């Protein structure tokens, strides 16, 4: 007599955890959606939204830069790792660039996750390849090209 097979318990294909030490970022749901759009088929990713002090400390420790930066990526292999997003810097840049906060977060989450996957922008050819990938992912998410220059408003 046939028996029912019990389904295997499988690890989620992509796991995205969101940590917050600063308020004001888009919802956890949206941040996860942005990360999933750029993630490989299997990965464990943590997005951490921080304030300027923590971002400055991490940037100093790991990049020897004495300022808070918008996004830092810490890859652990196979597309997994941590992406640190500095809310005050991201909010300031969004205002200065005339972008919505949501659009700028989408760009930087995608950018950070692509770094986890091994993309880089140290050389022109690598930068073009990474930007092309970012633009395509952001378009699928419903966002405009973040690198398009808009004329100054008079």
Beta strands, then each sheet from edge to edge (+ up, - down):
strand 1: 14-20
strand 2: 43-50
strand 3: 71-77
strand 4: 80-86
sheet 1: 1+ 2+ 4+ 3-
end
